Amino acid sequence: MNREYISYGIIGIIVGLVLGFIVANQVSTGTSTATPQTAANSEPKPTSVNSSNSGQALPPNHPPIDSGQTIPAPPISGSGGSTGAPGAEAGGPTSGPAELPSLDPLPAGSKEERAEQKYKNIQLLRGIPADRLMKVMFAFKTSLGVDCTYCHIKDQFEKDDKTQKQTARKMIQLVRDTNTKLGTATRVTCFTCHRGQTRPAS
């Protein structure tokens, strides 16, 4: 046999293998990527409660949202919740506007037990009655629609590891400052803006 024919045969086999590999690879990749896309398209996509789609399902007891319209907060109502241990998940309000108890400290001469005497690492809520602290926490929980572990580490409530806890402290100061500026005529709470969501609707 002629060497030239053998060389052409070997080159033809190599080119055929390379082309076959490339084509097979493209076909298998196209099939594997098409399947998840098809599956993804068939699954219902979650919609944001902040969008202005009419007829959109909102969480239970969520006030209606109209795009471009400012909704004033409803009158403050409801119970203050439980005064149990920091980890207690039951006993607090679970839906609707939560009453935010006063964040003002006790008078200097008061003999009532203060939050910082009963609980660890109390910073902005120093001076409030110890039995009021859980009512305040449950008001936060309900106003944002979250559990205690959104800001706190379970069973280690004094730790400052979560950024949400730092943000909560800033929000407490914001509520205090705003209510000081407004005076007694009007009072804002966490629910005024959050309406049961972690991020207020913009």
C-alpha positions in Angstrom: 0.0 0.0 0.0 1.1 3.5 -0.8 2.3 5.6 2.2 0.4 8.6 0.9 -2.9 6.7 1.1 -2.1 5.6 4.7 -1.3 9.2 5.7 -4.6 10.5 4.2 -6.5 7.7 5.9 -5.0 8.5 9.3 -5.7 12.3 8.9 -9.3 11.5 7.8 -9.9 9.4 10.9 -8.5 12.1 13.2 -10.5 14.8 11.5 -13.6 12.6 11.7 -13.1 12.0 15.4 -12.6 15.7 16.2 -15.6 16.8 14.2 -17.7 14.0 15.7 -16.7 15.0 19.2 -17.5 18.7 18.6 -20.9 17.9 17.1 -21.8 15.4 19.8 -20.7 17.9 22.5 -22.9 20.7 21.0 -25.9 18.4 20.7 -25.6 17.1 24.3 -25.0 20.6 25.7 -28.0 22.0 23.8 -30.2 19.2 25.2 -29.0 19.5 28.8 -29.4 23.3 28.8 -32.8 23.3 27.2 -34.2 20.9 29.8 -33.6 23.2 32.9 -34.9 26.2 30.9 -38.0 24.4 29.9 -38.5 23.3 33.5 -37.8 26.8 34.8 -40.3 28.3 32.4 -43.0 25.8 33.5 -42.6 26.6 37.2 -44.5 29.7 38.4 -42.2 32.6 39.2 -42.6 34.3 42.5 -43.8 37.8 42.3 -42.8 40.7 44.5 -45.4 42.2 46.8 -44.0 45.6 45.9 -44.9 45.3 42.2 -48.1 47.1 41.0 -49.7 44.1 39.3 -53.4 44.1 40.0 -55.0 41.1 41.5 -51.7 40.0 43.0 -51.9 37.8 46.1 -50.5 39.6 49.2 -49.6 38.0 52.6 -52.6 37.6 55.0 -53.7 40.8 56.6 -51.4 42.9 54.3 -52.8 46.3 53.5 -53.5 46.9 49.8 -50.7 48.5 47.8 -51.5 51.1 45.1 -48.5 52.3 43.0 -47.6 55.9 43.7 -50.0 56.3 46.6 -48.8 57.0 50.1 -50.8 54.9 52.6 -50.9 56.4 56.1 -50.4 54.0 59.0 -53.6 52.7 60.7 -54.3 53.6 64.3 -52.1 51.8 66.7 -53.8 48.8 68.2 -53.3 45.2 69.4 -51.8 43.6 72.4 -48.2 44.0 73.6 -47.3 40.3 73.4 -45.5 38.0 75.7 -43.1 38.9 78.4 -41.4 35.6 78.4 -37.8 34.7 77.7 -36.0 36.2 74.8 -36.3 33.0 72.8 -40.0 32.7 73.1 -41.7 32.4 69.7 -45.2 32.2 71.0 -47.4 34.6 72.8 -46.7 37.7 70.7 -48.8 39.3 68.1 -48.5 37.6 64.7 -50.4 39.7 62.2 -51.7 43.2 61.6 -50.3 46.4 63.0 -48.3 45.8 66.2 -48.5 48.3 69.0 -45.0 49.6 69.7 -44.7 50.2 73.4 -43.0 53.4 74.6 -39.2 53.3 74.0 -38.8 56.0 76.7 -36.7 55.1 79.7 -38.1 55.0 83.2 -37.7 58.1 85.4 -34.4 58.2 87.3 -36.0 57.6 90.7 -38.1 54.5 89.6 -37.4 51.3 91.5 -38.8 49.1 88.7 -36.4 46.6 87.2 -34.8 47.9 84.0 -34.1 45.9 80.8 -30.4 46.0 81.2 -30.6 44.6 84.7 -32.5 41.5 83.4 -31.0 41.0 79.9 -27.5 41.1 78.5 -26.1 43.7 76.0 -29.0 46.2 76.1 -27.9 49.3 74.3 -30.5 51.6 72.9 -33.3 50.3 75.1 -31.5 50.9 78.3 -33.8 52.2 81.0 -37.1 50.8 79.8 -38.9 48.4 82.2 -37.6 44.8 81.8 -41.1 43.5 81.3 -41.6 45.9 78.4 -38.6 44.6 76.4 -40.4 41.5 75.1 -43.4 43.6 74.0 -41.1 45.8 72.0 -39.4 42.8 70.5 -42.7 41.2 69.4 -43.8 44.6 67.9 -40.6 44.5 65.8 -41.2 40.9 64.8 -44.8 41.6 63.7 -44.1 44.9 62.0 -41.4 43.3 59.8 -43.0 39.8 59.4 -40.0 38.0 60.7 -39.0 35.6 63.5 -36.6 36.5 66.4 -33.7 34.8 64.5 -33.9 37.4 61.8 -31.9 39.7 64.1 -30.7 37.4 66.9 -28.7 34.2 67.0 -30.9 31.5 68.5 -30.3 31.0 72.2 -27.5 33.7 72.1 -29.7 36.8 71.9 -27.0 39.1 73.4 -24.6 38.6 70.5 -24.1 41.3 67.9 -23.1 39.0 65.0 -25.9 39.8 62.6 -26.0 43.1 60.7 -29.8 43.1 61.0 -29.4 43.7 64.7 -27.2 46.8 64.0 -29.7 48.0 61.6 -32.5 47.5 64.1 -30.6 49.8 66.6 -30.4 52.5 63.9 -34.2 52.1 63.3 -35.0 52.4 67.0 -33.1 55.7 67.1 -34.9 56.9 63.9 -38.3 56.1 65.4 -37.3 58.0 68.6 -36.0 61.0 66.7 -39.0 61.1 64.4 -41.5 60.9 67.3 -39.6 63.6 69.2 -39.9 65.9 66.1 -43.6 65.1 65.6 -44.5 65.7 69.2 -47.6 64.2 70.7 -49.9 64.8 67.7 -48.6 61.9 65.6 -46.6 58.8 66.4 -44.7 56.6 64.0 -43.9 52.9 64.6 -41.9 50.3 62.6 -45.2 49.3 60.9 -45.7 52.8 59.6 -43.2 52.0 56.9 -42.5 48.3 56.9 -46.1 47.1 56.8 -45.2 43.5 57.6 -42.2 43.4 55.2 -38.4 43.5 55.9 -37.9 46.2 53.3 -40.5 49.0 53.1 -42.3 49.3 49.8 -40.8 52.1 47.8 
